[in-house]
């Protein structure tokens, strides 16, 4: 898992059936040392731009959205209320 900041969203008019109805967010990991480590994560908990979130990756992401057959590699699983000690690098 990683902690990151939501920096935007992805709008897609056509997508895989397993992604229909799911919001796609662009996440910038807070502990990343590279500026090119942003990722796209599925969000079904209602996170928004500017929020600090907890993201799971790999097969756990598919389980987090209750669809083990969806083409998902990252999913938002929590919104961090108090990001004390975290820095945006």
Protein Blocks (a to p, Z undefined) as FASTA:
>chain_A
ZZdddfbdcddfbdcfklgoiacdddddfkbcbfklcccdddfehpaehiacdddehjll
mmmnopakbccfbdcfbdcfblghiaeZZ
